[in-house]
Structures are given as C-alpha cells and as structure tokens.
C-alpha cells in the first residue's frame, strides 16, 4: 500500500531539511502554515464531532508526543 502524507509532502520535508533557507523553504513554510490554520482546524472539528476516538488518538500523539 502506498504511503500517504500526514501534514507535509515529501518535497516539503526535503525543503525544510535543507541547510540553506531559500525560496523553496519559505514557500513550503507558507503552505504548511496555511494547512495548519485552515485545513487542519476543519479536520479536527470533523473528527471531534463525528469520530471522537480518532480525535483522541490524534490529540494524544500531538499533545503527548506518543506514537
């Protein structure tokens, strides 16, 4: 089964890992920030309302750092 992304694409991960802060890195940060503030909040609301167990799993991983 193919891997899917969680928050970052593989390309964005590469840009963030880059030693030099260039245009690609700044663009990646901007896209990720938009996802966090727009799409992620919507996804969290849907999970919390319609699938509370998944919401709790996600919150545990994000808040506690557990995998």
C-alpha positions, 0 to 999 in steps of 0.5 A: 500500500502506498504511503500517504502524507500526514501534514507535509509532502515529501518535497516539503520535508526535503525543503525544510531539511535543507541547510540553506533557507531559500525560496523553496523553504519559505514557500513550503513554510507558507503552505504548511502554515496555511494547512495548519490554520485552515485545513487542519482546524476543519479536520479536527472539528470533523473528527471531534464531532463525528469520530471522537476516538480518532480525535483522541488518538490524534490529540494524544500523539500531538499533545503527548508526543506518543506514537 
